Structure formats: C-alpha cells, structure tokens
Amino acid sequence: MLLAGPLNAVAVQAAPKPSGPPIPPAVATPAAATLPEVAMTCADGQTNINTASVDELVGAFGLDTAVATRLVGYRPYLTVNDLLVVEGIGADKLSQIQAAGRGCSTPISSPPPALSPCASTDKVDLQSATADQVSRVTGVNKNAAERLIAARPFASLRHITPERVPGVGKGILDTIVARSCLTPQPIRDAGTSWRWGYPAYTTTASRDGYALTAPAGVIDATSGAWLSITPLGTPSTLPGPAYPRADLHIHGAWTGPREPGGAPDEVLATVPAATFADDFDAAEYKPYIKHISPEGVPGGGENVYDSSKATVDPTTGAVTASLTSLSIVEWATRALNFVIEPAEGVLFGNRFPAPNCSSPWAQRPNIASYVSPTGAHADLTGALLNLPGNTPPVGGFLIKHCVQDGPGTGGYNGGKDARTLLRNTSGTVQVLKPYVGDVTVSEQGGSTPEFDIVKLLVTRINTGGNTYLGPGDAGTADVPAGTMGSVRMQPDRLRSLLKVGGDKTLGMLFDKLGANKMYSDPMILNWIAQMSSCLYNSYNSLTSRNGFANTARDFATALYGCFDYEGIYALIERWMRDSLASGTLDGAGAVRINKGLENMREAFKWIEFGQIAVDVSDSLIWGSLPDSPILIEHYAARPSRDDLGRTIQPACISPYLYTWHVDMNCQNAAYSQQQQPTGGGGDTGVPLGKMIRDPDGHAWLVTTADQKMHPIGDGGTYICLSKHYAIDWDVDSDDLAGYIQASGPEGDNATCDGSLPPTRKITKQAAPNLFAVLRINGGPESWIVMGGSRWPIPSGGEFNCWVNPQYRANIEVDVFDFVSPADLETWPIGNGSISNCGDPENPTF
C-alpha cells in the first residue's frame, strides 16, 4: 500500500570529503535555518524588475532612462522595496510604484545567485546578526547598526546604500560592507522554494509539507549551497491515485564520505501523506522508500527498508527517510504480511516454479539481456524481476520470468516477437496490461500448476478484456522485433480479496464435494460463473463505500446475497444421479458427495450469519505489492540480405534504434564493383559481368548489360570464361536466389571465344592491390592474395572460409580459377600464415 508518493530529487555527486571540522559561517546564528522566506512571484500585467528591459521599466514605472539603466545595474532584487537603493527612486517614487501594483520580482536564475555568502569567520552576517554583533564586528555605533537591520532583507551587499539605509552615510556603510557577509535570503516563487545551507549548521528547507534537511557537516562547499524543493504533479504514465511528489535538490557537492572509507553522508527527506492515507493504520505497516525514474520506472538510488531510516508520523502520516543520494524517490508502506509470510516459511520466491520457455533465449552474463538463436536480443527492466542489479524483496522476487520466440512475424525484417513469460508468485490476483509501446499480453495456457476453481473464477469474470493472473498463473508479453514495449503487473485489490475469501468458503466447499469431475458439467459451471459474477459486483459495491475496512463482513454479506444454495444443491444431485447411471461415478464417490452436500448446508448457515474469517494479513496482501512496470526492448536480429536479396556488406549496415539501417547506395556500389571482371569489359570485347558457382559445381555467367544469368554447360566453356572473369564461389541457395532476383530469368547458355587472350588482371604488375583467391589450374592448390603478397591456403576447410565465411564479420572474396604458375609467381610469398575461419567479433585466445 502506497502511503505517500514519490519525491523527485536530483543530487550532485561529490568527491570524498576532506577530513577535519567544517568551517563555520561568521558571527551569529545559522541564518539559513532562521530567516523567513521571501515570496517572489509575478502576476499577469505586472513588470518583473529582475528581467524587464530598460524601455519596459521606463514605460511601466515612468522612470527616466538613466534611472531605469541604474535599476538594471543593481539587480537582483528580492522585492519592489529594494528599488530604494537605486539613485533617482526615492521614497515618494517607490510609494507610487507600490501603489500602482505593477511591479514584481522573481529569481533571475535557478538556483538564485549567492553573491556574498558567509564563508569567513571574521565577518558578520548582515542578514541575521543583531545590532550588537554588527557594531562589535564592524566598529560602527549601535544607531547605525539598528538602521541597517531595519532595512533588511538584502539581496546583495550592493544594496546597502544611503538610499536603502537612511541617515547613515556612505563612508560608514562602506566600512560595514567591507567587514560583512550575507546569507542568501530564503525565497519562494510559483514553483520552487530555496534555502541556503552552511557546512557547520543543520539546515531544513520546507514547502507545502515537503522538507529536505542537510545535517551539519554534510555540505562540502565552504561557502555553502542552496537546498531546493519543487513540488511536482503526478506523471500521466503512473496509474492510480495522485501520490505527493517533489524535486528535492542540493545544488552543490555533499554525497562523499567525510573520511576515506567512511560511510556516505545522509540527508533527511519528508513527504506529506497522500489524500487516501487515512484509510490505513500506520501501526500495521512497515515504511520503505524506493528510487524511481522521472517516468515512474524503478531506477537508481538506494532502496530503504530499514524502519530505523524510514518512519511515518502517526499524526500527519508524513513519511521521512534518511538518504545517501537524491533522485526520484517513491514513498510507500509495506503491509506486515511481508514480515509474517517469511516467518511462516512461505516465501514468495519458493511458491511456484519459473515458467517454462519452449525455446529459451540465452541470457548474457551479468546483464538483463536475452539473445535469440537468430541474433536478436531483448533487454528487460523491472524492479520485481530477478535481474542483475535488482535487490531481492523480502520473501523473494514476486514475478518469475523467461524469454523465448513469440508467434508473431510482423516485426522488422520478418523477425519473430520477443515473448516474455511472467509468472505471478505472490498471493494476489494481478492484472497484466500493456503500459506503453508496441506490446500485446495474454494468459499463458496451462501455466497453473494445479486446478483451482476459485482462482479460475476470479481471473475470468468481469474482466473487461483485461488479463488477470492468479497465484501461480503466467502471462505473456509479446513485443515485435525492432520495437519496445512495456507492461505492468499490478495487484487487483478486489479480486485478491475475493480469492482469499473464496478459498476459505467456496474452495473449501468444492474441495469437500470432490468436485473436479463435476466441473465438466456445463450447468454447474454456469451456476458457479453466475454466482461469482454476482459476488464480484456485490462485493465491489460494498467495499467501495468503506475502503475495505470491514473485509470479512462485506464478503459474507455479498456471498449470502449471491449464493443460491437450493439451486446448486439440485444441480449437484442431478449430476450425481446421471453419473451413477452412466458409470462415471462409483458408490464411494457418491457417498463423498453426499457428505459434502451436508457440509455445504452447514457452511451456508455460516455464510448467512456473516462468519467469514478473512484474516487481516491475507486480506491486505494485495496492498503489499507495488505496481511493477516491465520494459522490454526488442533489438531486431541483424539482417543478412538487402531488399534485392543480396548479401549485406559489413560496411553497408549500421544499428538504428531497435533495428538496422542498410545503406543501399553502399550496397549498389559494392556489388557494382564485384560484377566488374578483373580485365574484362571495356575495349577488350568481353562483356561486363562475373561467374558464379554453387556447391554442386553448377556455374553461370552473370552479365551486367542484359541482367541475365547464362548457364555454363560444359567444362571447356567454364575454363575459357575463367580466363576473363572472377568467380563468386560456393553460392548457396539464398545467394543464388539473390542473383536470380537481381538478374531475372536465365538467358541462353554462355559461350566463350577461346581465341581471345586472357583479360583478367591477376599479376602483381597488372593489379598490385588485388584481393582474391587464386586457384592453380583448377587443382587443389590455392592461395590468398592480399596486401601485395600471397599466402598458401592449407586445406579445403580454409578455402571455404575465404569463399563462404561462417561468421558475418569475416571477409568473402572471389576466386580466379585456372591460374598459371607463372602468373602466381609474380606475387611474393608473405611471412607466416593467414586464416579467415575465426570470428573477429568474438575472438578466442
């Protein structure tokens, strides 16, 4: 049960604190803790003296341009009263401006500037010091000191002028200013309150029931830092009632330990009670706090479960916690059954087994990422899932999960959905709903470990199209490839109470009847469904009026009004007679059912008098579980083919959001270059193109001009053509389909003029940058040529690695066949050996 909602607080992380005591501010009391707050707001039609231009000031207040210019130079101002420091705005002019009501002020920045904070011990704080303290430190007489105090508060030491402090000359004021400092005045605008804090003093900023306290020694900066509170509205993505939320911030370093290896500093954050908190007895709840992101998803920061660090005010319901960091924080209270259940040996995590994924995706080590066999991966985020980095709740994780292929194939590049199975291991009935993004949910068939009529009913009646999961049930969340989606599992209060009450009444009755067989009778099932629907509606009406304060009485009242004892008795008797006659029920079974009917008559009287024992810890179990958004980011598998069916070159593809971007210009350029024969085409008389060869030895000449695949029908033609063209070797069925798609129907058989001299450039003199496999005279000897040298290919396996690599990161090269030893010897032999069989993206050592 959430008693009070999230704080939004952003903290500046700091380096470790220096050892030794902090430097105290000057004489006097800690001003930041005692000074009153100054309201700085502007209404429609008013002119902001901290931001208006000179022309706007002249028009609004009737000032001379020179006076308006001086006014701008003395910014900032706390109030319109501060304008008295501007030469040319005397008491009379100030009275006119105030009477017109057109002037106002707001902070000039967030946070406001701190112009002369008290960081020295030999100066006096003019914002809070007494007249005696001012006189003693500055040496001026008490009369001058009292006039200065009367003119407070000051936004800046520059505002201490004869115009602002009448009767005290400039010389005396200059002496005062030289020996003074100024604690920034606490201020408040329409959205935020700021209060200045010093290292030596405990400082509390407060606004609208929120508070942020920095104990003495927490703030690191010698000059101090602003504390701010900005109350926030409830995010539209968060379901349920409006929980109090605020942005709490310390605008300076504070988080490091005071000495190396020491404990980090703590601040106190207070959140007022939610409007619905009066429905719950604080004595029955254990307070806790968790950090969440601005969107309401659990995020960074510590989770505080220790009651010594998180307390509820018994009078106001406000919640206060000790924190070592500030982020968005959600305040809640946890029902005592979290403590009771483990004491009874019933842990959430041990109630039900994990769901069974038929084709589980592999989880990457130490991260919440799951990889499919096709190379897609899904990243999961959810506070109640057993994921790396999540702190296990007391009693174990409340949802168990696994990831597998889903049924859909409408995602990016035809990729299957990422299906996440989620099993409810709590004692509540949970509703599983889409949250944001592209996601569909459903119940996982056959996930219930045992038959449970009560659970079946409370998850099937009056669903309104929602998916409800009883204890042990599993649901699915399907996210298409290349998208993200989020679901939430949230306890359904009414159905959870129905489950508890139903287990203690209906479940007991039907168990005594040995009713598993009679559930197949449509008339009995229809009666149970109608009774359950009536119970749901009646119970909902009763509990909505009293906030679940009288759970047992309300359940008994609703059940008594809906339980047609005579009707179900007659139906069961009819079923029993029919079953005995057909032989599906034996005598022992009939005796058991008759005994059950007697027990049901007694139970009906029990219901009639309202004696349903729904104990507190069970009836409130729904309140112990928070809403749990689960984010599923489905990164699509990297495609291997482009839109034309061609193998994608490594340089032509890059990740894009949850999918991939294929640069078709890059692809076209790569394949255009591949289709150019080395030495063929141009003025040689040989048409542009290349040869391809499948694993069975079939070969084609693919010509560029007519976009045709010409079968090579005999060995002689093959040898002749190889004198002119590079060969795409070992083309598999996918590659072949790509060529067919790009080239269209097959053309006539290829022919070759054997009188033409070779046109391919395979010697070092003709092609110094050649990168290809050279195969000697169609025989087993082959070499890889690259970088100006050649290396032997020692085996058929290595040869295949070059012409049809196993890994996508490796390089596929063309083959020149029937190369003469003389051409080969133009290439020097390289040192060592080169292999293309390993995976460069995942090397092994």
JOLINSUL-V124908 format. One record per backbone hydrogen bond with DSSP energy under -1.0 kcal/mol. NH is the residue of the N-H (numbers start at 1). CO is the residue of the C=O. E is the energy in kcal/mol with one decimal. If there is no record, write none. Layout:
nh->(NH NH)
co->(CO CO)
e->(E E)
This chain:
nh->(7 8 11 17 27 31 33 34 35 38 40 46 47 49 51 52 57 58 59 60 61 62 68 69 70 71 72 73 74 75 82 83 84 85 86 89 94 95 96 97 98 99 100 104 119 124 126 128 129 134 135 136 137 138 139 145 146 147 148 149 150 152 159 160 161 165 168 173 174 175 176 177 178 180 181 182 187 188 189 193 194 195 197 203 205 207 210 211 212 213 214 217 218 220 224 225 227 228 229 230 232 238 247 248 249 251 252 262 267 268 269 270 271 274 277 279 280 284 285 286 288 289 290 292 293 296 299 304 309 311 313 317 319 320 321 322 323 329 330 332 333 334 336 338 339 340 341 343 344 345 346 349 350 351 361 362 364 367 369 370 371 372 375 377 378 379 380 381 385 387 390 396 399 400 402 404 406 411 412 414 415 417 418 419 420 421 422 423 424 425 430 431 432 433 435 436 438 440 442 444 447 456 457 458 459 460 461 466 469 472 473 475 476 477 478 479 482 483 485 486 487 488 489 490 492 496 497 498 499 500 501 502 503 504 507 509 510 511 512 513 514 515 519 520 521 525 526 527 528 529 530 531 532 533 534 535 536 537 538 539 540 541 542 543 544 545 547 549 554 555 556 557 558 559 560 561 562 563 564 565 568 569 570 571 572 573 574 575 576 577 578 579 580 581 582 584 585 590 591 592 593 594 595 596 597 598 599 600 601 602 603 604 605 606 607 608 609 610 611 614 619 620 621 623 624 625 628 630 631 632 633 634 635 636 642 645 648 652 654 656 659 661 663 664 667 668 669 670 671 672 673 674 675 676 679 684 690 691 692 693 694 697 700 701 702 703 704 710 712 718 719 720 721 722 723 724 725 727 728 729 731 736 737 738 739 740 741 742 743 744 747 750 756 760 767 770 772 773 774 775 776 777 779 783 784 785 786 789 790 791 793 799 800 801 802 803 804 810 813 815 816 819 824 825 826 827 830)
co->(329 246 326 257 123 29 30 31 31 186 188 43 102 104 48 48 53 54 55 56 57 58 64 65 66 67 68 69 70 72 79 80 81 82 83 86 90 91 92 93 94 95 96 47 117 179 181 125 125 130 131 132 133 134 135 141 142 143 144 145 146 149 156 157 159 161 165 169 170 171 172 173 174 177 124 116 194 38 192 229 187 227 225 214 212 210 207 270 205 268 203 199 215 253 221 197 195 249 193 247 245 235 230 8 228 226 250 259 323 213 321 211 319 3 274 276 277 281 282 334 332 304 330 328 297 293 291 289 306 320 318 313 271 311 269 309 267 7 290 288 1 286 284 335 336 336 337 339 340 342 341 395 347 348 403 371 369 364 367 378 362 376 372 635 370 633 368 631 382 385 387 393 384 423 421 419 417 415 481 411 412 408 479 404 477 402 475 400 473 398 469 490 467 488 486 486 484 478 476 474 444 452 453 454 455 457 457 463 430 424 470 422 442 420 440 418 634 480 632 436 630 433 628 431 429 492 493 494 495 496 497 498 499 500 502 505 506 507 508 509 511 510 515 517 518 521 522 523 524 525 526 527 528 529 530 531 532 533 534 535 536 537 538 539 540 542 543 546 550 551 552 553 554 555 556 557 558 559 562 563 564 565 566 567 568 569 570 571 572 573 574 575 576 577 578 579 579 586 587 588 589 590 591 592 593 594 595 596 597 598 599 600 601 602 603 604 605 607 606 612 615 616 618 620 621 622 489 487 381 485 379 483 377 658 646 642 640 649 661 659 656 654 652 662 663 664 665 666 667 668 669 670 671 673 677 681 702 726 700 728 698 694 692 710 690 708 688 701 699 714 715 716 717 718 720 721 721 815 691 727 693 732 733 734 735 736 737 738 739 740 709 711 753 723 763 767 785 814 783 816 781 819 776 774 791 772 789 786 828 784 782 795 796 797 798 799 800 807 802 727 773 775 820 821 823 824 790)
e->(-4.8 -9.6 -1.2 -2.9 -1.0 -1.0 -1.3 -1.4 -2.6 -2.8 -4.5 -1.9 -3.9 -2.9 -1.2 -2.6 -2.3 -2.4 -2.3 -2.4 -2.4 -1.5 -2.7 -2.3 -2.1 -2.5 -1.9 -1.7 -1.1 -1.3 -1.3 -1.9 -1.6 -2.0 -1.8 -2.3 -2.6 -2.1 -2.0 -2.3 -2.6 -2.6 -2.0 -1.9 -1.5 -1.6 -2.4 -1.1 -2.5 -2.4 -2.6 -2.5 -2.2 -2.4 -2.0 -1.8 -2.6 -2.0 -1.9 -2.1 -2.0 -1.3 -1.6 -1.6 -1.4 -2.8 -1.4 -2.2 -2.8 -1.8 -2.3 -2.8 -2.2 -1.6 -2.6 -3.6 -1.2 -2.6 -2.9 -2.1 -2.8 -2.4 -2.8 -2.2 -2.8 -2.2 -2.8 -1.6 -2.6 -2.7 -2.9 -4.0 -1.9 -2.4 -1.4 -2.3 -2.8 -2.5 -2.1 -2.0 -3.0 -1.6 -3.1 -1.8 -2.1 -2.6 -1.9 -2.7 -2.6 -2.2 -2.3 -2.6 -2.6 -2.0 -1.7 -1.5 -1.8 -2.0 -1.5 -3.1 -2.4 -2.0 -2.5 -3.1 -3.6 -2.3 -2.0 -1.6 -2.1 -2.6 -3.0 -2.5 -2.7 -2.4 -2.1 -2.2 -3.0 -6.8 -4.6 -2.0 -2.1 -3.2 -1.3 -2.0 -1.7 -2.2 -2.8 -1.2 -1.5 -1.4 -2.2 -2.5 -1.0 -1.6 -2.9 -2.0 -3.0 -1.4 -1.6 -2.6 -3.3 -3.0 -1.7 -2.3 -2.7 -2.3 -2.4 -1.9 -1.4 -2.0 -2.1 -2.3 -1.3 -1.9 -1.3 -2.5 -2.8 -1.3 -2.3 -2.0 -2.0 -1.5 -2.9 -2.9 -2.4 -2.6 -2.9 -3.6 -2.9 -2.2 -2.9 -2.8 -3.1 -2.1 -4.1 -1.1 -2.2 -1.7 -1.5 -2.9 -1.3 -2.6 -2.1 -2.5 -1.1 -1.4 -2.0 -1.8 -3.4 -3.2 -2.4 -2.5 -3.4 -1.8 -2.9 -1.9 -1.1 -1.2 -2.5 -3.1 -2.3 -2.4 -1.3 -2.0 -3.1 -2.4 -2.1 -2.5 -2.4 -2.1 -3.0 -3.3 -2.4 -1.2 -3.4 -2.6 -2.9 -2.1 -2.1 -1.6 -1.1 -2.0 -1.2 -1.6 -1.7 -2.4 -2.2 -1.9 -2.5 -2.5 -2.4 -2.6 -2.5 -2.4 -2.3 -2.4 -2.6 -2.3 -2.7 -2.8 -2.3 -1.9 -2.0 -2.9 -1.7 -1.1 -1.2 -1.1 -2.7 -2.4 -2.3 -2.5 -2.5 -2.6 -2.4 -1.7 -1.0 -2.2 -1.1 -1.5 -2.2 -2.3 -2.2 -2.0 -2.4 -2.2 -2.2 -2.4 -2.4 -2.4 -2.4 -2.5 -2.4 -2.2 -1.9 -1.3 -1.4 -2.0 -2.2 -2.1 -2.1 -2.4 -2.3 -2.0 -2.4 -1.7 -2.1 -2.3 -1.8 -1.8 -2.6 -2.3 -1.5 -1.8 -2.6 -2.7 -1.7 -2.1 -2.3 -1.5 -2.8 -1.9 -1.5 -1.2 -1.4 -1.2 -1.7 -3.6 -2.7 -3.3 -2.5 -2.3 -3.0 -2.7 -2.3 -2.3 -2.3 -2.1 -1.8 -2.9 -3.2 -3.3 -2.9 -1.1 -2.3 -3.2 -2.3 -2.4 -2.9 -2.5 -2.0 -2.0 -2.0 -1.0 -1.0 -1.7 -2.0 -2.6 -2.2 -2.2 -2.3 -2.1 -2.2 -2.6 -3.1 -1.9 -2.1 -2.9 -2.7 -1.9 -2.7 -2.5 -2.8 -2.1 -1.2 -2.4 -1.7 -2.5 -3.1 -1.1 -3.0 -2.9 -2.2 -1.9 -2.2 -2.5 -2.6 -2.2 -2.7 -2.9 -2.4 -3.2 -1.6 -1.6 -2.6 -1.8 -1.5 -2.5 -2.7 -2.9 -2.4 -1.3 -2.8 -2.3 -2.7 -3.0 -2.2 -1.7 -2.3 -2.3 -2.4 -2.1 -2.3 -1.7 -1.2 -1.9 -2.7 -1.3 -2.1 -2.6 -3.0 -2.6 -2.1 -2.3 -1.2 -2.0 -2.7)
